[in-house]
Amino acid sequence: MKLPFIFAKRFVAGESFTESIPKAKELNNKNLKLTLDLLGENVEDRKTASDTVDSYIRLLDGIKENNLDSSISIKITMMGLDIDHDFCRENLFRLLDVAQAHDQFVRIDMEGSDYTQVTLDIFKEAHEKYRGHIGTVIQSMLYRSVNDINELAEMNADIRLVKGAYKEPANIAHQNMPDIRAAFKEQAKVLLEKTSFPRFGTHDDELIDWLKTYTTDNNIPRESFEFQMLYGLREDTMVQLTEEGYRTRIYVPFGTDWLPYFTRRLAERKENIWFVLSTMFKK
Ligand SMILES: Cc1cc2nc3c(=O)[nH]c(=O)nc-3n(C[C@H](O)[C@H](O)[C@H](O)COP(=O)(O)OP(=O)(O)OC[C@H]3O[C@@H](n4cnc5c(N)ncnc54)[C@H](O)[C@@H]3O)c2cc1C
């Protein structure tokens, strides 16, 4: 049984791009930049993977046609990673050809740890070929991220640092919040020192306040890094950060395949369950 969309609408802008455009424009009008994300993961057949690339290309076109200030985020398991790595890389490069030709930006979201190495391998190739149009994500909770961050920072890669949304085992990932936050701060320092424009995806006041203090103390200008948050969460904080002179971006997911994303948001924070319920009962 499919849950009705009303459950997801707190975190998902619409079930189609067209449906999401008014929300996207509203956010842009508040001086918030966007990352649009067509929801979905783990495509199992070649036709669906190729169709997904076409949909991503239409999304890039739609962003231009509607004058939206938005990049896109993608999941490479939607481009056929589980089927064949070369096929997936070709699909990604087909999308990046368009992004490069139109001067647009594509970020490869990071999925569960089974995909970390292959995602970074494909990313590094893409970074060489499409520099300035491609970025990826590092999850501070993974022990390996200490090394990954150093390597990517040396390449001046465009990185969004997050805690990590997937449940990972204790032998490869920090399990408690103080350790995850400490790892986030150490990795953030490397990105701020070595890369041109790091992005930080978090709603956590402790990390936001730390980033503000650390950058001020180290004379790092407010316009040289970006705060990112998810659609439906802490929009007022994002507006305030923008007014304070920080760069900001909201990640705006849309599409019919919203259940896995929605489930991760509920699992993350029990308050999110109340958010969902309150939205459902609001007219
Ligand atoms: C833009 C963006 C992109 C992301 N991309 C990826 C990705 O590619 N791969 C991936 O694995 N994960 C991704 N994530 C998810 C990320 O890994 C975390 O799972 C998610 O952001 C929750 O961690 P948090 O730091 O935001 O705060 P949490 O760990 O959920 O919360 C910590 C504390 O922050 C405060 N807080 C949190 N939310 C709120 C709120 N709504 N209002 C008030 N206070 C709050 C509370 O004090 C809370 O106790 C992304 C997140 C963002 C923001």
The ligand as a Gaussian input file, in Angstrom:
#p B3LYP/6-31G(d) Opt

LIG

0 1
 C       21.641000      19.675000       2.611000
 C       21.846000      18.305000       3.176000
 C       22.229000      17.275000       2.340000
 C       22.447000      15.997000       2.858000
 N       22.960000      15.019000       2.047000
 C       23.272000      13.824000       2.577000
 C       23.916000      12.811000       1.805000
 O       24.204000      12.978000       0.626000
 N       24.180000      11.614000       2.404000
 C       23.885000      11.384000       3.727000
 O       24.184000      10.301000       4.229000
 N       23.257000      12.330000       4.469000
 C       22.949000      13.512000       3.936000
 N       22.330000      14.453000       4.721000
 C       21.765000      14.079000       6.033000
 C       22.781000      14.189000       7.158000
 O       23.762000      13.194000       7.011000
 C       22.098000      14.007000       8.525000
 O       21.525000      12.723000       8.571000
 C       21.006000      15.005000       8.823000
 O       21.342000      16.293000       8.371000
 C       20.763000      15.068000      10.354000
 O       21.894000      15.567000      11.032000
 P       21.967000      17.077000      11.575000
 O       23.401000      17.423000      11.740000
 O       21.199000      17.953000      10.643000
 O       21.237000      17.112000      12.958000
 P       20.718000      15.906000      13.927000
 O       21.877000      15.018000      14.198000
 O       19.483000      15.322000      13.348000
 O       20.336000      16.697000      15.205000
 C       21.326000      17.176000      16.144000
 C       20.756000      18.347000      16.938000
 O       20.543000      19.441000      16.049000
 C       19.414000      20.173000      16.411000
 N       18.395000      20.061000      15.333000
 C       18.341000      19.129000      14.364000
 N       17.293000      19.358000      13.560000
 C       16.670000      20.428000      14.047000
 C       15.508000      21.144000      13.657000
 N       14.797000      20.792000      12.607000
 N       15.160000      22.207000      14.402000
 C       15.876000      22.594000      15.494000
 N       16.976000      21.939000      15.901000
 C       17.375000      20.885000      15.190000
 C       18.892000      19.542000      17.682000
 O       19.495000      20.173000      18.762000
 C       19.395000      18.111000      17.561000
 O       19.479000      17.465000      18.788000
 C       22.163000      15.743000       4.220000
 C       21.749000      16.783000       5.061000
 C       21.609000      18.052000       4.570000
 C       21.195000      19.149000       5.501000

